[in-house]
């Protein structure tokens, strides 16, 4: 599993980026076995059955972000919670905090200011 995760970081820059762009394409907050198998084929990874067994030892048929990358799960849940304090709709809250000028873009300075405004503990460093 560690080698698989290293490969994901090499290709996507982070496990969270890999989760969002490859492992949980339908954004239902889980990676099903079929999603995992497709991702492995895309990456040229072999030993899918063994790897899946390590990722899903309880044989539930899916893996959550919390199981796959607990650190990212913690960060995302904190951000989501802070945003929903602003507005129950996270997309609306995101726009209010990170895109107050309605430019439909959030560059690093706007993102950092928004994180600070929210009181987000993971304020990014450029």
C-alpha positions as YAML, in Angstrom:
chain: A
units: angstrom
residues:
- id: 1
  name: UNK
  ca: [0.00, 0.00, 0.00]
- id: 2
  name: UNK
  ca: [2.85, 2.40, 0.78]
- id: 3
  name: UNK
  ca: [4.26, 1.97, -2.73]
- id: 4
  name: UNK
  ca: [0.81, 2.58, -4.22]
- id: 5
  name: UNK
  ca: [0.42, 5.76, -2.17]
- id: 6
  name: UNK
  ca: [3.89, 6.95, -3.20]
- id: 7
  name: UNK
  ca: [2.92, 6.44, -6.84]
- id: 8
  name: UNK
  ca: [-0.24, 8.50, -6.30]
- id: 9
  name: UNK
  ca: [1.73, 11.33, -4.68]
- id: 10
  name: UNK
  ca: [4.25, 11.30, -7.56]
- id: 11
  name: UNK
  ca: [1.47, 11.55, -10.15]
- id: 12
  name: UNK
  ca: [-1.05, 13.81, -8.36]
- id: 13
  name: UNK
  ca: [1.05, 15.77, -5.85]
- id: 14
  name: UNK
  ca: [-0.88, 14.57, -2.80]
- id: 15
  name: UNK
  ca: [-3.09, 11.73, -1.67]
- id: 16
  name: UNK
  ca: [-6.02, 14.11, -1.43]
- id: 17
  name: UNK
  ca: [-5.60, 15.25, -5.04]
- id: 18
  name: UNK
  ca: [-5.45, 11.59, -6.10]
- id: 19
  name: UNK
  ca: [-8.57, 10.89, -4.05]
- id: 20
  name: UNK
  ca: [-10.53, 13.71, -5.68]
- id: 21
  name: UNK
  ca: [-9.32, 13.15, -9.25]
- id: 22
  name: UNK
  ca: [-8.90, 9.39, -9.49]
- id: 23
  name: UNK
  ca: [-10.08, 7.32, -6.55]
- id: 24
  name: UNK
  ca: [-13.40, 9.03, -5.79]
- id: 25
  name: UNK
  ca: [-14.36, 10.38, -9.21]
- id: 26
  name: UNK
  ca: [-18.07, 10.40, -8.40]
- id: 27
  name: UNK
  ca: [-17.39, 12.33, -5.17]
- id: 28
  name: UNK
  ca: [-19.55, 10.10, -2.98]
- id: 29
  name: UNK
  ca: [-16.83, 10.10, -0.28]
- id: 30
  name: UNK
  ca: [-15.92, 6.45, -0.75]
- id: 31
  name: UNK
  ca: [-13.68, 4.45, -3.01]
- id: 32
  name: UNK
  ca: [-15.41, 1.27, -4.12]
- id: 33
  name: UNK
  ca: [-13.40, -1.74, -5.20]
- id: 34
  name: UNK
  ca: [-14.30, -1.09, -8.84]
- id: 35
  name: UNK
  ca: [-12.99, 2.51, -8.53]
- id: 36
  name: UNK
  ca: [-9.78, 1.18, -7.03]
- id: 37
  name: UNK
  ca: [-9.33, -1.45, -9.75]
- id: 38
  name: UNK
  ca: [-9.86, 1.17, -12.45]
- id: 39
  name: UNK
  ca: [-7.32, 3.48, -10.77]
- id: 40
  name: UNK
  ca: [-4.78, 0.66, -10.57]
- id: 41
  name: UNK
  ca: [-5.21, -0.15, -14.26]
- id: 42
  name: UNK
  ca: [-4.81, 3.55, -15.09]
- id: 43
  name: UNK
  ca: [-1.56, 3.66, -13.09]
- id: 44
  name: UNK
  ca: [-0.28, 0.28, -14.33]
- id: 45
  name: UNK
  ca: [-0.36, -1.17, -10.82]
- id: 46
  name: UNK
  ca: [-0.53, -4.95, -10.44]
- id: 47
  name: UNK
  ca: [-1.61, -7.01, -7.45]
- id: 48
  name: UNK
  ca: [-4.98, -5.31, -7.20]
- id: 49
  name: UNK
  ca: [-6.58, -8.06, -5.09]
- id: 50
  name: UNK
  ca: [-3.77, -8.06, -2.52]
- id: 51
  name: UNK
  ca: [-3.69, -4.26, -2.30]
- id: 52
  name: UNK
  ca: [-7.46, -4.05, -1.95]
- id: 53
  name: UNK
  ca: [-7.31, -6.62, 0.86]
- id: 54
  name: UNK
  ca: [-4.86, -4.39, 2.72]
- id: 55
  name: UNK
  ca: [-6.98, -1.28, 2.18]
- id: 56
  name: UNK
  ca: [-10.26, -3.00, 3.06]
- id: 57
  name: UNK
  ca: [-9.40, -5.62, 5.71]
- id: 58
  name: UNK
  ca: [-13.02, -5.80, 6.96]
- id: 59
  name: UNK
  ca: [-14.23, -6.59, 3.40]
- id: 60
  name: UNK
  ca: [-16.81, -3.80, 3.46]
- id: 61
  name: UNK
  ca: [-16.46, -3.27, -0.28]
- id: 62
  name: UNK
  ca: [-15.38, 0.35, 0.05]
- id: 63
  name: UNK
  ca: [-12.75, 2.56, 1.66]
- id: 64
  name: UNK
  ca: [-13.39, 6.04, 3.04]
- id: 65
  name: UNK
  ca: [-10.99, 8.98, 2.87]
- id: 66
  name: UNK
  ca: [-10.62, 8.64, 6.65]
- id: 67
  name: UNK
  ca: [-9.37, 5.08, 6.19]
- id: 68
  name: UNK
  ca: [-7.20, 5.91, 3.18]
- id: 69
  name: UNK
  ca: [-5.68, 9.23, 4.30]
- id: 70
  name: UNK
  ca: [-6.70, 10.20, 7.86]
- id: 71
  name: UNK
  ca: [-4.72, 13.46, 7.82]
- id: 72
  name: UNK
  ca: [-6.50, 14.80, 4.72]
- id: 73
  name: UNK
  ca: [-9.83, 13.68, 6.13]
- id: 74
  name: UNK
  ca: [-9.22, 15.66, 9.32]
- id: 75
  name: UNK
  ca: [-8.22, 18.80, 7.41]
- id: 76
  name: UNK
  ca: [-11.14, 18.62, 4.97]
- id: 77
  name: UNK
  ca: [-13.66, 18.00, 7.74]
- id: 78
  name: UNK
  ca: [-12.36, 20.98, 9.71]
- id: 79
  name: UNK
  ca: [-12.60, 23.22, 6.64]
- id: 80
  name: UNK
  ca: [-16.08, 21.91, 5.81]
- id: 81
  name: UNK
  ca: [-17.23, 22.53, 9.38]
- id: 82
  name: UNK
  ca: [-15.87, 26.09, 9.40]
- id: 83
  name: UNK
  ca: [-17.49, 26.82, 6.05]
- id: 84
  name: UNK
  ca: [-20.88, 25.51, 7.16]
- id: 85
  name: UNK
  ca: [-20.69, 27.86, 10.14]
- id: 86
  name: UNK
  ca: [-20.82, 30.65, 7.50]
- id: 87
  name: UNK
  ca: [-23.55, 29.05, 5.43]
- id: 88
  name: UNK
  ca: [-25.10, 25.57, 5.43]
- id: 89
  name: UNK
  ca: [-24.31, 25.34, 1.71]
- id: 90
  name: UNK
  ca: [-20.54, 24.83, 1.46]
- id: 91
  name: UNK
  ca: [-20.41, 26.15, -2.12]
- id: 92
  name: UNK
  ca: [-22.08, 29.41, -1.07]
- id: 93
  name: UNK
  ca: [-19.81, 29.68, 1.96]
- id: 94
  name: UNK
  ca: [-16.73, 28.98, -0.20]
- id: 95
  name: UNK
  ca: [-17.65, 31.81, -2.54]
- id: 96
  name: UNK
  ca: [-18.27, 34.24, 0.35]
- id: 97
  name: UNK
  ca: [-14.98, 33.44, 2.06]
- id: 98
  name: UNK
  ca: [-12.59, 32.59, -0.77]
- id: 99
  name: UNK
  ca: [-14.09, 34.51, -3.69]
- id: 100
  name: UNK
  ca: [-15.71, 37.66, -2.22]
- id: 101
  name: UNK
  ca: [-15.16, 39.62, -5.45]
- id: 102
  name: UNK
  ca: [-16.95, 37.00, -7.59]
- id: 103
  name: UNK
  ca: [-13.98, 36.58, -9.89]
- id: 104
  name: UNK
  ca: [-14.54, 32.80, -9.95]
- id: 105
  name: UNK
  ca: [-10.90, 32.40, -9.02]
- id: 106
  name: UNK
  ca: [-9.13, 31.91, -5.76]
- id: 107
  name: UNK
  ca: [-5.43, 32.59, -5.86]
- id: 108
  name: UNK
  ca: [-3.09, 31.82, -2.98]
- id: 109
  name: UNK
  ca: [-3.36, 35.21, -1.21]
- id: 110
  name: UNK
  ca: [-7.19, 35.06, -1.28]
- id: 111
  name: UNK
  ca: [-7.13, 31.48, -0.05]
- id: 112
  name: UNK
  ca: [-4.72, 32.30, 2.79]
- id: 113
  name: UNK
  ca: [-6.85, 35.32, 3.85]
- id: 114
  name: UNK
  ca: [-9.98, 33.17, 3.75]
- id: 115
  name: UNK
  ca: [-8.35, 30.48, 5.90]
- id: 116
  name: UNK
  ca: [-7.31, 33.11, 8.42]
- id: 117
  name: UNK
  ca: [-10.80, 34.65, 8.39]
- id: 118
  name: UNK
  ca: [-12.33, 31.24, 9.11]
- id: 119
  name: UNK
  ca: [-9.86, 30.48, 11.88]
- id: 120
  name: UNK
  ca: [-8.69, 27.41, 9.96]
- id: 121
  name: UNK
  ca: [-5.86, 25.72, 11.84]
- id: 122
  name: UNK
  ca: [-4.15, 24.64, 8.61]
- id: 123
  name: UNK
  ca: [-3.41, 28.08, 7.20]
- id: 124
  name: UNK
  ca: [-1.31, 27.36, 4.12]
- id: 125
  name: UNK
  ca: [2.26, 28.50, 3.64]
- id: 126
  name: UNK
  ca: [3.30, 29.53, 0.15]
...
